[in-house]
Amino acid sequence: MKYCSSCGSPVSQKIPEGDNRPRHICDNCGTIHYQNPKVVVGSIPIWEDKILLCKRAIEPRKGYWTLPAGFLENRETVEEGAIRETGEEANAQINILGLQCIYSIPQISQIYMFFLADLVDGKFSESSESEEVKLFSTSEIPWEELAFNSVYYALRQYVDSPDKNSFHLGNTRRKNHPPSKES
């Protein structure tokens, strides 16, 4: 950040009084600009015991498989965001069953929330964000072709859980998944 979004003046990075972290502070009006983690929401859409995955048509990680997910928008609930992202990436409608997992990737300041969901009618198709959309049984998941650690982690939590509708809390600072752009 170079300029204040309140008055347009230059900002400096320093620790405000009573704080313990460097923040961007406006040199003119004194506004403190806090930077907080981004929230990413997505779904694990299920149809007849198969998981819907999307092959990315955009960077980053174009050509790799992912769950429908993306950044939460302002004034949107996390559930609304997961539903919207599934519609945008897979042209699919879902009913959310519950939160499947939540975890942090602190090195990139992101929080991920994946919801287990039923496809409403089993219909889905490619979109401007996905060059291919396909259902996979758990034994068919292309583990080596997954776009992100976050997707690997969410899918592993789902596949490895004896209770498919259970909640998992964690982080991706684990050694049991392949590297990706998020690491």
MILUMVEX-722800 format. One line per field, with one value per residue: residue number from 1; residue in three letters; chain; x, y, z of N, C-alpha, C, O in turn. Coordinates in Angstrom, 1 decimal. Layout:
kolba = NUM; ...
sero = ala; ...
vomi = A; ...
n.c1 = X; ...
n.c2 = Y; ...
n.c3 = Z; ...
ca.c1 = X; ...
ca.c2 = Y; ...
ca.c3 = Z; ...
c.c1 = X; ...
c.c2 = Y; ...
c.c3 = Z; ...
o.c1 = X; ...
o.c2 = Y; ...
o.c3 = Z; ...
end
This chain:
kolba = 1; 2; 3; 4; 5; 6; 7; 8; 9; 10; 11; 12; 13; 14; 15; 16; 17; 18; 19; 20; 21; 22; 23; 24; 25; 26; 27; 28; 29; 30; 31; 32; 33; 34; 35; 36; 37; 38; 39; 40; 41; 42; 43; 44; 45; 46; 47; 48; 49; 50; 51; 52; 53; 54; 55; 56; 57; 58; 59; 60; 61; 62; 63; 64; 65; 66; 67; 68; 69; 70; 71; 72; 73; 74; 75; 76; 77; 78; 79; 80; 81; 82; 83; 84; 85; 86; 87; 88; 89; 90; 91; 92; 93; 94; 95; 96; 97; 98; 99; 100; 101; 102; 103; 104; 105; 106; 107; 108; 109; 110; 111; 112; 113; 114; 115; 116; 117; 118; 119; 120; 121; 122; 123; 124; 125; 126; 127; 128; 129; 130; 131; 132; 133; 134; 135; 136; 137; 138; 139; 140; 141; 142; 143; 144; 145; 146; 147; 148; 149; 150; 151; 152; 153; 154; 155; 156; 157; 158; 159; 160; 161; 162; 163; 164; 165; 166; 167; 168; 169; 170; 171; 172; 173; 174; 175; 176; 177; 178; 179; 180; 181; 182; 183
sero = met; lys; tyr; cys; ser; ser; cys; gly; ser; pro; val; ser; gln; lys; ile; pro; glu; gly; asp; asn; arg; pro; arg; his; ile; cys; asp; asn; cys; gly; thr; ile; his; tyr; gln; asn; pro; lys; val; val; val; gly; ser; ile; pro; ile; trp; glu; asp; lys; ile; leu; leu; cys; lys; arg; ala; ile; glu; pro; arg; lys; gly; tyr; trp; thr; leu; pro; ala; gly; phe; leu; glu; asn; arg; glu; thr; val; glu; glu; gly; ala; ile; arg; glu; thr; gly; glu; glu; ala; asn; ala; gln; ile; asn; ile; leu; gly; leu; gln; cys; ile; tyr; ser; ile; pro; gln; ile; ser; gln; ile; tyr; met; phe; phe; leu; ala; asp; leu; val; asp; gly; lys; phe; ser; glu; ser; ser; glu; ser; glu; glu; val; lys; leu; phe; ser; thr; ser; glu; ile; pro; trp; glu; glu; leu; ala; phe; asn; ser; val; tyr; tyr; ala; leu; arg; gln; tyr; val; asp; ser; pro; asp; lys; asn; ser; phe; his; leu; gly; asn; thr; arg; arg; lys; asn; his; pro; pro; ser; lys; glu; ser
vomi = A; A; A; A; A; A; A; A; A; A; A; A; A; A; A; A; A; A; A; A; A; A; A; A; A; A; A; A; A; A; A; A; A; A; A; A; A; A; A; A; A; A; A; A; A; A; A; A; A; A; A; A; A; A; A; A; A; A; A; A; A; A; A; A; A; A; A; A; A; A; A; A; A; A; A; A; A; A; A; A; A; A; A; A; A; A; A; A; A; A; A; A; A; A; A; A; A; A; A; A; A; A; A; A; A; A; A; A; A; A; A; A; A; A; A; A; A; A; A; A; A; A; A; A; A; A; A; A; A; A; A; A; A; A; A; A; A; A; A; A; A; A; A; A; A; A; A; A; A; A; A; A; A; A; A; A; A; A; A; A; A; A; A; A; A; A; A; A; A; A; A; A; A; A; A; A; A; A; A; A; A; A; A
n.c1 = 0.8; 0.6; -0.7; -3.1; -6.4; -8.4; -7.7; -5.8; -3.1; 0.4; 1.4; 3.0; 4.8; 4.4; 4.4; 1.5; 0.6; 0.0; -0.3; 1.0; 2.0; 3.4; 1.7; 0.0; 0.0; -1.5; 0.3; -0.7; -3.5; -3.6; -5.0; -5.3; -4.6; -5.8; -4.9; -6.3; -6.9; -7.9; -11.0; -11.8; -14.3; -16.0; -17.4; -18.0; -19.4; -21.8; -23.1; -24.9; -23.0; -20.6; -18.0; -18.1; -15.8; -13.8; -12.0; -9.6; -10.0; -8.6; -5.8; -4.6; -2.9; -4.1; -5.7; -5.6; -7.3; -10.0; -12.0; -15.2; -14.7; -13.9; -13.1; -14.7; -17.3; -18.1; -20.7; -21.9; -23.0; -21.1; -22.1; -23.7; -21.7; -20.3; -22.3; -22.7; -20.1; -20.0; -22.1; -20.9; -18.6; -19.3; -21.8; -23.8; -26.4; -26.6; -27.5; -26.6; -25.2; -23.7; -20.9; -17.9; -15.1; -12.7; -9.9; -6.6; -4.3; -1.7; 0.7; -0.1; -2.1; -4.8; -8.1; -9.9; -13.0; -14.9; -17.9; -20.0; -22.1; -25.2; -25.8; -28.4; -29.9; -28.3; -27.2; -24.7; -22.1; -19.5; -17.8; -16.9; -14.8; -14.1; -12.7; -13.5; -15.9; -16.6; -17.8; -16.4; -15.7; -14.6; -12.3; -11.4; -10.4; -8.3; -5.6; -2.9; -3.2; -4.4; -5.2; -4.6; -3.2; -5.2; -7.5; -6.7; -6.4; -9.1; -10.5; -9.1; -9.9; -12.6; -12.7; -11.2; -12.7; -14.7; -17.3; -19.1; -20.3; -19.1; -17.4; -14.2; -11.3; -8.3; -5.0; -2.9; -0.3; 1.1; 2.9; 2.0; 0.9; 1.0; 3.2; 2.1; 0.9; 0.1; 1.7
n.c2 = -1.2; 2.2; 4.6; 6.5; 5.4; 7.0; 9.7; 10.0; 10.6; 9.8; 6.7; 5.3; 2.6; 1.5; 0.8; 1.3; 3.2; 1.3; -1.0; -4.1; -4.7; -3.9; -1.5; 0.0; 3.4; 6.5; 9.4; 11.9; 12.1; 10.2; 7.8; 4.4; 1.6; -1.4; -4.7; -7.6; -11.2; -13.0; -14.5; -17.6; -19.4; -22.5; -25.5; -28.9; -30.6; -33.2; -35.9; -38.7; -40.2; -39.3; -36.9; -33.5; -32.0; -29.3; -28.4; -26.1; -23.1; -20.9; -18.9; -18.7; -21.9; -23.1; -25.7; -27.6; -29.6; -28.7; -27.9; -26.2; -23.0; -19.8; -16.3; -14.8; -12.5; -9.0; -8.4; -10.8; -14.0; -16.8; -19.2; -18.3; -17.4; -19.8; -21.2; -19.3; -19.4; -22.1; -22.1; -20.2; -21.5; -24.1; -24.1; -25.1; -26.0; -26.1; -27.6; -26.8; -28.9; -28.8; -27.4; -28.6; -28.5; -26.2; -24.1; -22.7; -20.9; -19.5; -18.4; -17.2; -15.6; -16.5; -17.9; -20.8; -22.2; -25.0; -26.4; -29.2; -30.4; -31.1; -31.8; -30.1; -31.1; -32.7; -31.5; -29.9; -27.9; -26.8; -23.6; -20.1; -20.1; -22.7; -25.4; -28.0; -30.0; -32.4; -35.5; -37.5; -40.6; -41.4; -43.0; -42.3; -39.7; -37.3; -37.0; -36.2; -34.2; -32.0; -28.6; -27.0; -26.9; -26.5; -27.6; -30.3; -30.8; -30.4; -32.4; -34.7; -34.7; -35.1; -37.6; -39.3; -39.3; -41.2; -40.5; -38.8; -36.4; -34.7; -32.3; -30.7; -29.3; -27.4; -26.9; -26.2; -26.7; -29.2; -32.2; -34.1; -33.7; -32.8; -30.2; -26.9; -23.8; -22.4; -23.0
n.c3 = 0.0; -0.9; -0.8; 1.1; 1.4; 2.3; 2.2; 0.2; 0.6; 1.0; 2.7; 5.6; 7.0; 10.2; 13.8; 15.4; 18.3; 21.2; 19.8; 18.3; 15.9; 12.7; 10.8; 7.9; 8.0; 7.5; 6.5; 6.6; 7.5; 9.5; 9.4; 10.2; 8.4; 8.4; 7.5; 6.7; 6.8; 3.8; 3.0; 1.7; 0.1; -0.6; -2.2; -1.7; -3.9; -4.2; -6.0; -6.4; -4.8; -5.9; -6.5; -7.5; -9.6; -11.0; -13.9; -14.2; -16.1; -16.1; -15.0; -11.6; -12.0; -14.3; -16.1; -14.1; -11.7; -9.5; -6.6; -6.7; -5.8; -4.3; -3.6; -0.9; -1.2; -0.3; 2.0; 1.8; 2.9; 4.2; 3.2; 1.1; -0.6; -1.2; -2.6; -4.7; -6.0; -6.8; -8.7; -10.5; -11.4; -12.1; -13.2; -11.6; -9.3; -5.8; -2.6; 0.5; 3.0; 5.3; 7.1; 6.1; 6.4; 7.9; 7.6; 7.9; 5.9; 6.8; 5.7; 3.4; 4.2; 4.2; 4.8; 4.6; 3.8; 3.4; 2.2; 2.6; 0.1; -1.7; -5.1; -6.7; -8.9; -10.4; -12.6; -14.4; -16.0; -18.2; -17.7; -18.0; -16.3; -16.0; -17.8; -18.0; -16.4; -14.1; -12.7; -10.0; -8.6; -5.3; -5.6; -8.0; -8.0; -9.3; -7.8; -8.2; -10.0; -8.9; -8.3; -6.0; -2.6; -0.8; -1.9; -2.1; 0.7; 1.6; 0.1; 1.0; 3.7; 3.5; 2.0; 3.7; 6.1; 8.2; 8.8; 6.6; 6.8; 8.6; 10.6; 10.1; 11.4; 10.8; 9.5; 6.6; 6.9; 6.5; 5.9; 4.2; 1.7; -1.8; -3.2; -4.1; -5.6; -3.4; -1.3
ca.c1 = 0.0; 1.4; -1.5; -4.3; -7.7; -9.3; -7.3; -4.9; -1.7; 1.3; 1.4; 4.2; 4.5; 5.0; 3.6; 0.7; 0.6; -0.9; -0.4; 2.3; 2.4; 3.5; 0.5; 0.1; -0.6; -1.5; 1.2; -1.5; -4.8; -3.4; -5.8; -4.6; -5.2; -5.6; -4.9; -6.8; -6.9; -9.0; -11.8; -12.1; -15.4; -16.3; -18.2; -17.7; -20.7; -22.0; -24.2; -24.8; -21.7; -19.5; -17.7; -17.9; -14.6; -13.7; -10.7; -9.5; -9.7; -7.9; -4.7; -3.4; -3.1; -4.9; -5.6; -5.6; -8.6; -10.3; -13.4; -15.7; -14.4; -13.3; -13.1; -16.0; -17.6; -18.6; -22.2; -22.3; -22.7; -20.1; -22.9; -24.1; -20.5; -20.1; -23.4; -22.4; -18.9; -20.4; -22.8; -20.0; -17.5; -19.8; -23.2; -24.5; -27.1; -26.4; -28.0; -25.5; -25.6; -23.0; -19.5; -17.0; -13.8; -12.2; -8.5; -5.9; -3.0; -1.2; 1.7; -0.7; -3.1; -6.1; -8.9; -10.7; -14.2; -15.6; -19.2; -20.5; -23.4; -25.8; -26.2; -29.8; -30.6; -27.3; -26.8; -23.5; -21.5; -18.3; -18.1; -15.7; -13.7; -13.8; -12.7; -14.1; -16.5; -16.8; -18.0; -15.4; -15.8; -13.4; -11.2; -11.0; -9.9; -6.9; -4.8; -1.6; -3.6; -5.2; -4.6; -4.1; -3.2; -6.5; -8.4; -6.2; -6.7; -10.5; -10.9; -8.6; -10.7; -13.9; -12.5; -10.7; -13.6; -15.7; -18.6; -18.9; -21.0; -18.5; -16.6; -12.8; -10.6; -6.9; -4.2; -2.3; 1.2; 1.3; 3.9; 1.4; 0.2; 1.9; 3.3; 1.3; 1.1; -0.3; 2.7
ca.c2 = 0.0; 3.4; 5.8; 6.3; 5.3; 8.0; 11.1; 10.0; 10.9; 8.7; 6.0; 4.7; 1.4; 1.7; 0.2; 2.3; 3.2; 0.3; -2.2; -4.8; -5.1; -2.8; -1.2; 1.2; 4.6; 7.7; 10.4; 13.1; 12.1; 9.3; 6.6; 3.2; 0.7; -2.8; -5.7; -8.9; -12.4; -13.2; -15.7; -18.4; -20.4; -23.4; -26.6; -30.3; -31.0; -34.6; -36.4; -40.2; -40.6; -38.8; -35.5; -32.7; -31.2; -28.4; -28.2; -24.6; -22.5; -19.6; -18.9; -19.6; -23.4; -23.5; -27.1; -28.5; -29.8; -28.0; -27.8; -24.9; -22.1; -18.5; -15.4; -14.3; -11.1; -8.2; -8.5; -12.2; -15.0; -17.8; -20.2; -17.7; -17.4; -21.2; -21.4; -18.5; -19.9; -23.4; -21.6; -19.6; -22.4; -25.4; -23.9; -26.1; -25.5; -26.9; -27.4; -27.0; -29.8; -28.3; -27.1; -29.9; -28.1; -24.8; -24.2; -21.5; -20.9; -18.3; -17.8; -16.3; -14.9; -16.9; -18.8; -21.6; -22.9; -25.8; -26.9; -30.4; -30.0; -32.0; -31.1; -30.1; -31.9; -33.4; -30.8; -29.0; -27.7; -25.9; -22.1; -19.3; -20.4; -24.2; -25.9; -29.3; -30.3; -33.9; -36.2; -38.5; -41.4; -41.2; -43.8; -41.7; -38.3; -37.1; -36.4; -35.5; -33.1; -31.0; -27.3; -26.3; -27.6; -26.3; -28.6; -31.6; -31.0; -30.6; -33.7; -35.7; -34.7; -35.8; -39.0; -40.1; -39.3; -42.3; -39.8; -37.9; -35.1; -34.2; -31.0; -30.8; -28.0; -27.7; -26.0; -27.0; -26.8; -30.6; -32.7; -35.3; -33.3; -32.3; -28.7; -26.1; -22.4; -21.9; -23.3
ca.c3 = 0.0; -1.0; -0.6; 1.9; 0.7; 2.9; 1.7; -1.0; 0.9; 1.2; 4.0; 6.1; 7.8; 11.6; 14.8; 16.1; 19.8; 21.8; 18.9; 18.4; 14.6; 11.8; 10.0; 7.1; 8.6; 6.6; 7.0; 6.7; 8.3; 10.6; 9.3; 10.3; 7.4; 8.8; 6.4; 7.3; 5.9; 2.8; 3.2; 0.5; 0.4; -1.7; -1.9; -2.1; -4.4; -4.3; -6.8; -6.4; -4.2; -6.7; -6.2; -8.7; -9.7; -12.2; -14.4; -14.3; -17.5; -15.8; -14.0; -11.5; -12.1; -15.4; -16.5; -13.0; -11.1; -8.2; -6.2; -7.0; -4.7; -4.6; -2.5; -0.4; -1.5; 0.8; 2.2; 1.4; 3.9; 3.6; 2.5; -0.2; -1.4; -1.7; -3.6; -5.9; -6.6; -7.5; -9.9; -11.5; -11.9; -12.6; -13.6; -10.8; -8.1; -4.6; -1.3; 1.5; 4.1; 6.5; 7.0; 6.1; 7.0; 7.9; 8.0; 7.6; 5.2; 7.3; 4.9; 2.3; 4.9; 3.7; 5.6; 3.7; 4.4; 2.4; 2.7; 1.9; -0.6; -2.7; -6.3; -6.7; -10.0; -11.1; -13.8; -14.4; -17.3; -18.2; -17.6; -18.4; -15.4; -16.0; -19.2; -17.9; -15.1; -14.1; -11.4; -9.7; -7.4; -4.4; -6.1; -9.3; -7.8; -9.8; -6.7; -8.7; -10.9; -8.1; -8.4; -4.8; -1.4; -0.1; -2.5; -1.6; 2.1; 1.8; -0.4; 1.9; 4.9; 3.1; 1.7; 4.9; 7.2; 8.2; 8.8; 5.5; 7.1; 9.9; 10.5; 10.3; 11.6; 10.6; 8.6; 5.5; 7.1; 6.7; 4.9; 3.5; 0.4; -2.8; -3.2; -5.1; -5.6; -2.1; -0.3
c.c1 = 0.9; 0.6; -2.7; -5.6; -8.7; -9.0; -6.4; -3.4; -0.9; 1.1; 2.7; 3.8; 5.2; 4.0; 2.8; 0.8; -0.4; -1.0; 0.9; 2.7; 2.5; 2.2; 0.8; -0.7; -0.4; -0.6; 0.4; -2.6; -4.7; -4.3; -4.9; -5.3; -4.8; -5.7; -5.2; -6.8; -8.1; -9.7; -12.1; -13.2; -15.6; -17.1; -17.6; -19.1; -20.8; -23.2; -24.0; -23.5; -20.5; -19.3; -17.5; -16.6; -14.6; -12.3; -10.6; -9.2; -9.0; -6.8; -5.2; -3.9; -4.1; -4.6; -5.5; -7.0; -8.7; -11.7; -13.9; -15.5; -13.8; -13.5; -14.5; -16.2; -18.2; -20.2; -22.7; -22.0; -21.7; -20.9; -23.3; -22.9; -20.2; -21.1; -23.1; -21.2; -19.2; -21.2; -21.9; -19.0; -18.1; -21.2; -24.1; -25.2; -26.8; -27.3; -26.9; -26.0; -24.9; -21.6; -18.7; -15.7; -13.5; -10.7; -7.8; -4.6; -2.3; -0.1; 1.2; -1.9; -4.5; -6.8; -9.8; -11.9; -14.9; -16.8; -19.5; -21.9; -23.9; -26.1; -27.7; -30.4; -29.5; -26.8; -25.6; -22.9; -20.2; -18.8; -16.9; -14.5; -13.3; -13.8; -13.4; -14.7; -16.9; -17.0; -17.0; -15.8; -14.5; -12.2; -10.6; -10.4; -8.5; -6.0; -3.6; -1.9; -4.4; -4.4; -4.0; -4.1; -4.5; -7.5; -8.0; -6.6; -8.2; -11.0; -10.4; -9.4; -12.0; -13.7; -12.1; -11.6; -14.6; -17.2; -18.5; -19.5; -20.4; -17.6; -15.1; -12.1; -9.1; -6.2; -3.5; -0.7; 1.5; 2.3; 3.2; 0.6; 1.3; 2.0; 2.4; 1.6; 0.8; 0.8; 3.7
c.c2 = 1.2; 4.6; 5.5; 6.3; 6.3; 9.4; 11.2; 10.3; 9.7; 8.0; 5.5; 3.5; 1.6; 1.0; 1.3; 2.1; 2.2; -0.9; -2.9; -5.3; -3.8; -2.7; -0.1; 2.3; 5.8; 8.8; 11.7; 13.0; 11.1; 8.1; 5.4; 2.2; -0.7; -3.7; -7.0; -10.0; -12.4; -14.5; -16.3; -19.4; -21.3; -24.6; -27.9; -30.9; -32.5; -34.9; -37.9; -40.7; -40.2; -37.3; -34.7; -31.9; -30.4; -28.3; -26.7; -24.2; -21.2; -19.8; -18.3; -21.1; -23.8; -24.9; -28.1; -28.5; -29.1; -28.2; -26.4; -24.0; -20.8; -17.6; -14.9; -12.9; -10.3; -8.4; -9.8; -13.1; -16.1; -18.9; -19.6; -17.7; -18.8; -21.5; -20.6; -19.1; -21.2; -23.0; -21.0; -20.5; -23.7; -25.3; -24.9; -25.4; -26.6; -26.6; -27.7; -27.9; -29.4; -28.0; -28.4; -29.6; -26.6; -24.9; -22.9; -21.8; -19.6; -17.6; -17.0; -15.6; -15.2; -17.9; -19.5; -22.3; -23.7; -26.5; -28.2; -30.0; -31.1; -31.2; -31.2; -31.1; -32.7; -32.8; -29.9; -28.9; -26.8; -24.4; -21.4; -19.6; -21.9; -24.8; -27.3; -29.4; -31.7; -34.4; -37.3; -39.3; -41.1; -41.9; -43.2; -40.3; -38.2; -36.3; -35.7; -34.4; -32.0; -29.7; -26.7; -27.2; -27.6; -27.3; -30.0; -31.8; -31.2; -31.9; -34.8; -35.8; -35.4; -37.3; -39.9; -40.2; -40.4; -41.7; -38.6; -36.5; -34.6; -33.1; -31.3; -29.4; -28.3; -26.6; -26.9; -27.0; -28.3; -31.1; -33.8; -34.8; -32.7; -30.7; -28.1; -24.6; -21.8; -22.1; -22.1
c.c3 = 0.0; -0.6; 0.3; 1.1; 1.2; 2.3; 0.6; -0.7; 1.1; 2.6; 4.3; 6.9; 9.1; 12.5; 15.5; 17.6; 20.3; 20.9; 19.0; 17.0; 13.7; 10.9; 9.0; 7.7; 7.7; 7.3; 7.2; 7.7; 9.5; 10.5; 9.4; 9.3; 7.8; 7.6; 7.1; 6.3; 4.9; 3.2; 1.8; 0.9; -0.8; -1.2; -2.3; -2.6; -4.6; -5.1; -6.9; -6.0; -5.0; -6.4; -7.5; -8.6; -11.0; -12.6; -14.8; -15.7; -17.3; -14.9; -12.7; -11.7; -13.2; -15.8; -15.4; -12.4; -9.8; -7.8; -6.5; -5.7; -5.1; -3.4; -2.2; -0.7; -0.3; 0.8; 1.8; 2.6; 3.3; 2.8; 1.1; -1.1; -2.0; -2.8; -4.9; -6.7; -7.4; -8.8; -11.0; -12.1; -12.6; -13.2; -12.9; -9.7; -7.0; -3.5; -0.3; 2.6; 5.4; 6.2; 7.1; 6.7; 6.9; 8.3; 7.4; 6.8; 5.6; 6.4; 3.7; 2.9; 4.3; 4.7; 4.6; 4.5; 3.2; 3.0; 1.9; 1.3; -1.5; -3.9; -6.4; -7.7; -10.8; -12.3; -13.5; -15.8; -17.1; -18.1; -18.1; -17.5; -15.4; -17.4; -19.2; -16.5; -15.1; -12.7; -11.3; -8.5; -6.6; -4.9; -7.4; -9.2; -8.4; -8.9; -7.2; -9.6; -10.2; -8.1; -7.2; -3.6; -0.7; -0.6; -2.0; -0.2; 2.3; 1.3; 0.5; 3.2; 4.6; 2.9; 2.9; 6.1; 7.1; 8.2; 7.8; 5.8; 8.5; 9.6; 10.9; 10.4; 11.5; 9.9; 7.6; 5.7; 7.4; 5.6; 4.0; 2.2; -0.5; -2.8; -4.3; -4.9; -4.2; -1.1; -0.1
o.c1 = 1.8; 1.2; -3.3; -5.8; -9.8; -9.9; -6.1; -2.6; -1.4; 0.8; 3.6; 2.7; 6.4; 2.9; 3.4; 1.1; -1.6; -1.8; 1.8; 3.6; 1.8; 1.6; 1.7; -1.9; 0.7; -0.8; 0.9; -2.7; -5.5; -4.2; -3.9; -6.5; -3.7; -6.6; -4.5; -6.8; -9.1; -9.1; -12.7; -13.1; -15.4; -17.6; -16.7; -19.8; -19.9; -24.3; -23.0; -22.8; -19.4; -20.3; -16.9; -16.4; -15.2; -11.4; -11.3; -8.3; -8.7; -6.7; -6.1; -5.0; -4.8; -3.5; -5.4; -7.8; -7.8; -12.5; -13.1; -16.1; -13.4; -13.9; -15.3; -15.2; -18.7; -20.8; -23.9; -21.0; -21.6; -20.4; -23.2; -23.0; -19.8; -20.7; -23.2; -21.2; -18.7; -21.0; -22.0; -18.8; -17.4; -21.8; -24.9; -24.7; -26.9; -27.8; -26.4; -27.1; -25.5; -21.1; -18.8; -15.2; -14.0; -10.4; -8.4; -4.0; -2.4; 0.0; 2.0; -2.7; -5.3; -6.1; -10.5; -11.7; -15.3; -16.8; -19.3; -22.7; -23.1; -26.5; -28.3; -31.3; -29.9; -26.0; -25.6; -23.3; -20.0; -19.9; -15.9; -13.4; -12.2; -14.9; -13.7; -14.1; -17.6; -16.5; -16.7; -16.3; -13.6; -11.0; -9.5; -10.0; -7.6; -5.7; -3.2; -1.0; -5.1; -3.2; -2.9; -4.9; -4.9; -8.3; -8.8; -7.1; -8.6; -11.8; -11.1; -9.7; -12.5; -14.4; -12.5; -11.4; -15.3; -18.1; -17.9; -19.1; -21.2; -17.1; -14.8; -12.5; -8.6; -6.8; -3.4; 0.0; 2.1; 2.4; 3.9; -0.3; 2.3; 1.1; 2.1; 2.5; 1.3; 0.8; 4.6
o.c2 = 1.3; 5.6; 4.4; 7.1; 6.5; 10.1; 12.2; 10.3; 8.6; 8.7; 5.3; 3.4; 1.7; 0.7; 2.2; 1.0; 2.2; -1.9; -2.5; -6.1; -2.8; -3.7; 0.7; 2.2; 6.1; 9.1; 12.6; 13.8; 11.1; 7.3; 5.3; 2.0; -1.2; -3.5; -7.4; -9.7; -11.8; -15.5; -15.7; -20.1; -20.9; -24.6; -27.9; -31.5; -33.1; -34.4; -38.4; -41.5; -40.8; -36.6; -35.2; -31.1; -30.8; -28.2; -26.2; -24.7; -20.6; -20.8; -17.5; -21.4; -24.8; -25.3; -29.3; -27.6; -29.0; -28.7; -25.5; -24.3; -20.7; -18.0; -14.7; -12.1; -11.0; -8.6; -9.9; -13.0; -16.1; -19.4; -20.3; -17.9; -18.9; -22.1; -21.2; -19.2; -21.5; -23.7; -21.3; -20.4; -24.2; -26.3; -25.5; -24.5; -27.8; -25.5; -28.9; -27.6; -29.6; -28.3; -29.1; -30.4; -25.9; -25.7; -22.2; -22.9; -18.6; -16.4; -16.2; -15.0; -14.3; -18.7; -18.8; -22.8; -23.1; -27.0; -28.2; -29.4; -31.9; -30.0; -32.3; -31.9; -33.3; -33.3; -29.3; -29.7; -26.2; -24.1; -22.0; -19.3; -22.2; -24.7; -27.8; -28.9; -32.2; -33.9; -38.0; -38.7; -40.6; -41.4; -43.5; -39.7; -39.0; -35.2; -34.6; -33.6; -31.2; -29.6; -26.1; -28.2; -28.6; -27.9; -30.8; -32.9; -32.1; -32.6; -35.8; -36.9; -36.1; -38.1; -41.0; -40.9; -40.6; -42.3; -37.6; -35.5; -34.2; -32.9; -32.1; -28.5; -29.3; -25.5; -28.1; -27.2; -28.6; -30.5; -34.4; -35.6; -32.2; -30.1; -28.7; -24.3; -20.7; -21.3; -22.2
o.c3 = 0.8; -0.1; 0.2; 0.2; 0.6; 1.9; 0.0; -1.6; 1.2; 3.6; 3.5; 7.5; 9.2; 12.2; 16.1; 18.1; 19.9; 21.3; 19.7; 16.8; 13.9; 10.5; 9.2; 8.0; 7.2; 8.5; 8.0; 8.6; 10.3; 11.5; 8.7; 9.4; 7.6; 6.8; 8.0; 5.1; 5.3; 3.6; 1.0; 1.9; -2.0; -0.1; -3.2; -1.8; -5.3; -4.9; -7.5; -6.7; -4.8; -6.1; -8.4; -7.7; -12.0; -11.8; -15.6; -16.4; -18.3; -14.2; -12.7; -11.4; -13.0; -15.9; -15.6; -12.6; -9.0; -8.6; -6.6; -4.7; -6.3; -2.3; -3.0; -0.6; 0.6; -0.3; 1.4; 3.2; 2.1; 1.8; 0.1; -2.3; -3.2; -3.8; -6.0; -7.9; -8.5; -9.8; -12.1; -13.3; -13.4; -13.5; -13.5; -9.1; -7.2; -3.3; -0.3; 3.2; 6.4; 5.1; 8.1; 7.5; 6.0; 9.2; 6.6; 7.0; 4.8; 6.4; 3.2; 2.1; 3.9; 5.3; 3.8; 5.6; 2.3; 4.1; 0.7; 2.0; -2.0; -3.8; -6.1; -7.3; -11.8; -13.1; -12.5; -16.6; -16.1; -18.4; -18.5; -17.9; -14.8; -18.1; -20.3; -15.6; -16.1; -11.7; -12.2; -7.5; -7.1; -4.7; -7.9; -10.2; -8.0; -9.1; -6.7; -10.0; -10.9; -8.0; -7.2; -3.5; 0.0; 0.2; -1.7; 0.1; 3.0; 1.9; 0.7; 3.6; 5.5; 3.4; 3.0; 7.0; 6.1; 7.7; 8.1; 5.2; 9.4; 8.5; 11.8; 9.7; 12.0; 9.6; 7.7; 4.7; 8.4; 4.6; 3.2; 1.8; -0.1; -2.4; -5.3; -4.1; -4.0; -0.1; 0.7
end
